[in-house]
Structure formats: structure tokens, C-alpha cells
Amino acid sequence: MVRVLPEGRLVYGMQLPIQSQSAIYAESWEASATPDDLAEIARTADRGGFAYIAGCDHVAIPRRLADGMSTVWYDPVATLSFLAGITTRVRLMSHVAVVGLRHPLITAKQYATLDHLSGGRLILGVGAGHVQEEFEAVGADFAGRGGVLNETIDALKAALGPDEYPEHHGERFDFSGLGQLPRPAQERVPIWVGGSSPAAVRRAAERADGWLPQGDPRSELPAQIAKLKGLREAAGVQEPITVGAITEPLYVGEPDWSTGRRTLTGKPDALAASLRAYGEMGVDQIQIRFRSRSRSELTDQMAAFAADVAPHLN
């Protein structure tokens, strides 16, 4: 197991805008945003001490889901590789890669190269996926995707390890004697599991270096974390697991526009006090989604958070 964040400190990262534009969370300005906007947001995160920037993964969206999900989903490997070249410190995370859509050797080749080129900054977040037509289009097993993901994680641990000729012998995937260079820059690439279903929590507890909950309200997280750690102990996994949380939407200061009922707003010290509660319940990293009406407002919000809120998180 691999731990890549400082122990005992609450750190912060963010899902990148623009690269995925679901109607659930995309701001209106993102529809006309450019690669230059995405690059400046990544540079702002790099300067501002963000632990990671993250990108999502979908291959194709069926018409029945397009109104809600949109069809804007940048490829995470291409996107994170582009951003790796213009940043120096911030980690690069897939949140999450639907690895069941691809053979694990293909996934390993892509992400090992990304880790090599970025100097060891990859966090590989993985999830089961939920779009049936997407699986069917590429010949992947939708009904059995949970079992496929479990074995894929095991295969990726081998394929992203230090050995030039990785080896895995499983029910679905079997490989040995096949060399892949370059190897990742990290001796072990951290694998974090996304999702909050019982199966996802068990998968994270038993197989992962980190857990990325999806949609859990703050009030329900302590029970989920206790369940996660109980399952991990029962499985005999002794290494610590990095626990994440997605915070409420956030706006530093007092907005003069409607940011939504659930959005945390106000002075930096009040925001920091609210966010410290995540650390107190056992969360190691928080993922923040800032409300904004333009790229410049977003980068201003990120900079304000880094300068005025982040120093008070611990």
C-alpha cells in the first residue's frame, strides 16, 4: 500500500472544471472555455498548494443521458499529460478512471507513461462506471463490472509496479513475459477507489490505498469511515488508507450573487473552521468545488482559499 499525502494533516485538491461538464456541477462559463483557461486553472492550483488536480473518464455518452451528463468528457490521460507539462508540484489524479473499459495492460501503459513524464505525480483513481451503452460499445462487461474492477485493481498493482515484465494470473486477465517500459517514476503508484456503494467501500477497504467517496453528505461520513476501517481491519490490511471527502460547494467571502443554498460562504476563518470538521472525523483530503461565473473568478477564489483559508485547516 502507498501513502502519498502527509500524515496527520488535512490537505485539499480539486476536480478540474471544463474537462467534464455534467449539468449537475458545471458552471455556465465552462461551455465556451478554452485550453488556455484549463491551463491557467492548473497553474493556479500548482502555485496554491493544492494536493492534486483531477480529471474524469467517459468514452462516449448515449443520447438518453446527454442532457444531464453532457458529452463533454476530456480523456483523462491526455488532459493530465498536457497539464503535467505546465505544472511542477501538484499531483495528477484520475477521478475516476473507468478501468473496466480497457485491458489492464493498456491502462498500465498509459498511466505508467504519465507518471514517468510527470516525475511521479500520478494518483490513479478508479471506479466501476455506470453507463451500460458505453461498456457495450467497446465490448466490455457491464453486468460483471464489479468483479472486473476488483481483478483489474489486482492486475494494475502488478502492471504499475517496478518490474519491467509484470505478471498476473487471474480469472479474466493473464499475462507474463511481456515487457513494458517506461516504468512509473513512483515505485508504487497509489490506487484510490471511488464510490460510496457498499461494494465500493468494501473494494476500497480491501484493495486500495485511498477512498474517494461520491455524494456522501457530511453527516453520513463518520459512519462510512468507520465501516471502511472496520472492513479493512477484518480483511487483515494493516496499512493506513487515505480517506477523502467532497465538500459542499464553496465561495470565499460574501458573494453578491446567488451561489446556492448548500454553498459554504463567508470569511476565511469561518470557512476553515467548518472544513476542519472533516479532519476531525478522520478525513485526510478534501476535494473542493468553487462556485464561479468566469475563469478569472475561479482562479481568484482558488488563490484566496490558498492564501487565507488553507493556512488554518490544521
Secondary structure, 3 states (H helix, E strand, C coil): CCCCCCCCCCEEEEECCCCECCCCCCCHHHHHCCHHHHHHHHHHHHHCCCCEEEECCCCCCCHHHHHHHCCCECCHHHHHHHHHCCCCCCEEEEEEECHHHCCHHHHHHHHHHHHHHCCCCEEEEECCCCCHHHHHHCCCCCCCHHHHHHHHHHHHHHHCCCCCCCCEECCCCEECCCCCCCCCCCCCCCEEEECCCHHHHHHHHHHCCEEECCCCCHHHHHHHHHHHHHHHHHCCCCCCCEEEEECCCEEEECCCCCCCCCCEEECHHHHHHHHHHHHHCCCCEEECCECCCCHHHHHHHHHHHHHHHHHHCC
